[in-house]
Amino acid sequence: MSEGFRISRLAGVTARRVDYDWPFPRDNAAAIADHWRARLARSPGMFDGTVLLGCACAVEAGIARVDLFPARYSSFIAYWDWGRTEGGVVNAFAAIVPWSADGAVLLGEMGAHTANAGQLYFPCGTPDLDDVRGDAVDLAGSAARELAEETGLTLPEGAATAWVMLAGAGQLAFLRPVLFPEPAEALCARIAAHHRREAEPELAGIHLVRAADGPEAVRMPGFVRAYLADVFGG
């Protein structure tokens, strides 16, 4: 365990969309609306769409099976900001962890218009209805899509398919470490070129990490620090 997160190695992750009666939005409708207005005042670019939240997870024979249900983003962000945990509802998401050929992990700095402005993340996002395939939710596809949208990178041929699950602090983070054939500076140049083609990039920049305890760790969420401590030591 690192920083309160349980870390598990997985051979795979499957997810399904389920119906789930979550009373939090009904019981807190007025407060959620007020909170959303305050959030929009700070980050006007946010959109109150439908996201998928986790309500159950089981691991058997190295495969994680996750249940996800739809909710409004405004309800989720209030629930998250207030540190609530009713019914075991968690922020469940998948992310690619980009590793360079020379041993660096790439983190994105969230842009000023985003909900987590200034924080350092692996390129990722809360899954949404675009990731639903019938009753299934394509978490691997969600992770690859977010990587491409935020960095312009696509997965190299033969990329590893193993996962690392970090559970804790109201989150289920499914991380897929992927080794890219280029060194860190070349990857950064590719990402910078992608950002120059965007009107409003989601990321403000890319940071290279080669240790768990650098000065920028204070800007990383707990699951990122926990993963880095696990792989780099510290």
Salt bridges, closest charged atoms under 4 A:
GLU3 OE2 - ARG225 NE 2.99
ASP19 OD1 - ARG17 NH1 3.29
ASP21 OD1 - ARG26 NH1 2.76
ASP34 OD1 - ARG37 NH2 2.20
ASP48 OD2 - ARG72 NH2 3.52
ASP67 OD1 - ARG16 NE 2.52
ASP81 OD2 - HIS35 NE2 2.99
ASP81 OD2 - ARG39 NE 2.89
GLU86 OE2 - ARG84 NH2 2.57
ASP102 OD2 - ARG210 NH2 3.38
GLU109 OE1 - HIS207 NE2 2.89
GLU109 OE2 - ARG219 NH1 3.45
ASP128 OD2 - ARG145 NH2 3.82
ASP131 OD1 - ARG145 NH1 2.29
GLU146 OE2 - ARG145 NH2 3.31
GLU149 OE2 - ARG145 NE 3.63
GLU182 OE2 - ARG190 NH1 2.32
GLU198 OE2 - HIS194 NE2 3.53
GLU216 OE2 - HIS207 ND1 2.62
GLU216 OE2 - ARG219 NH2 3.84
ASP230 OD2 - ARG9 NH2 2.45
